[in-house]
């Protein structure tokens, strides 16, 4: 579903996937407020979305920590006396953890999407397309040689 992908971009753009940004900005409500302004969420919808995000974000962050530890274990094996079995075992665990993170992130997006009305989904879709076009235009401008700008 394209809307779920676009919504994922919106969450990332609003900083929901960055714990450091969430803490700096005072937590999840700032991003939910931005989303509320973008598509006109009611107070009840905002409360429900905050609950979904808070519930699932903790699990995702825990898995992110586990993934970092596994990556460190794998990197530690880059040495002359490496252990291929350890590398493969940790790589398999890392695959499982990243798969679970992807599943939870997608479930979070789907649960939040279910809170929206059809009109809100349409508005979000429109806004996300505009954001994508703006990002693409910026990339194109940055790729042009300096003398042509």
C-alpha positions, 0 to 999 in steps of 0.5 A: 500500500503506497499510503503506508510507505508515504506515511512512513516517510512522514513519520521519518520526516517528523522525527518519530524514528529518532529518539534523540530528536524526540527527546530534544523536542519534548517527546512524541507530542510535537511530531503528533501535533505537526501531523495533526496540523498537516491533516486536521486530527481531532484531540481523540485521534492525537491521543490514540496516535500518541498511545500507539507510538509510545507503545511500539517505539519502546520495543523498536528502540530496544531492538535497535540497541540489540542490533547495534550490539550484534553489529559490534560483535560482527565487526569485532570478528574482522581480524586475522583469527576470525570465527566464521561460525560466530560471524554467521550466527550473529549475522543471522540474529541481526537479520532476525532483529532487523526483520522484527524492527521492520515488522513493528515499524510497519505495524505501527504505521498501519495502526496509526493509518487506521486512526485517520479518516479517508479525507485525512489519508487523502490530505496526507497523501497529497502532502507527502507527494508535495514533500517528495517533489520538493526533496527531489527538486532539492537533490536536482539543484544540489547535483547541478554544477555550481556555475549553473545555479 
